[in-house]
Amino acid sequence: MAKRPRQSSSKYVTHVECAKIVDGLREELKTMKVALVGEDMRGGLVKDVQEIKSATGFVKTVFLPIILSVSAAVITYLAVNGLPH
């Protein structure tokens, strides 16, 4: 985070000091924006998260029903036939 340079003992920030602080904050915000959405606004972490969500969504829609139906079949079999000795 940008720190106020202590060039004087005054409790007020000068225009020059303020401009330096603002420039530092702008650079930090630009860095965060590029990390989140990329230079072209089509990449970065946001895109990565969307791809991960898409991949996990596929797993949920394909494999979860299979696992549930197999589990239900096993439970039904054990309920009807009893536990093996």
N, C-alpha and C positions, 0 to 999 in steps of 0.2 A: 504494500500500500504506500502511496506517496506520503512522504513526511515533509513537514514544513521546515525549510532551511532556516537555521537560526543565525541570520546575519546581523541582527540588531536585537537590542533588549526590549523593543517595543512589543506591546501585546497585540498590535494590529498587523495584519498581513498586507504587504505592499502589492501593488498591481503586478510587478515583475514576479514576486514569489507566487502569487495566485496563478499567473499564467503558467509557471513551471509545474505547479501542482496539477492544474487542469490538463496540461499536456501529458503528464505521467499517467493520469487516470484514463485519458483517451487511449493511450497505447495499451494499457491493461485491458480496457473494455474491448478493444479491437482484437487482442489476442484471445480473449474468452469467446468472442463471437466467431472467430475463425475456427476455434476448437469445437464449438457447438454445431455450427452449420456449414463450415467450410468457406473457402474463398468465393465460390460461385453460388453459395446458398443452397447447395444440393448434396452436401456431404457432411463430414464431421461426425460427431457423436450422435447427433439426432438420427442420421441415416443408419448408423450402426445399430442403434437401439431398435429402430423400425425393422431392420433385417432380422435381428434376434427374435423380436416379437412374432414376425412372420414365420420363422422356423419353428418356434415353440407352438405356435397356433396350429401348424400342420401336424405336429406330434400329437397335440391334444385331440384334433378332429379325426385322426386316423387310428392311432394306437390306443387311446383311452377307451373307445367303444369295444375294441377287441379284448382288452384286458378285463373290462367289466363283464362282458359276455362269457368269457372263459371262467372267470371267478364265480359267476352265477351258476354256470353249469357244474363246476366242482362242488359248490355248496349244495346244490340240489341233489347231486349224486350221493354225497355223503349223508344228506338228510334222509334220502329214500333208502339207501343200502346200509347205512350205519358206518361207523369207523372200522377200518380193517384191524384185525387182531394181530 
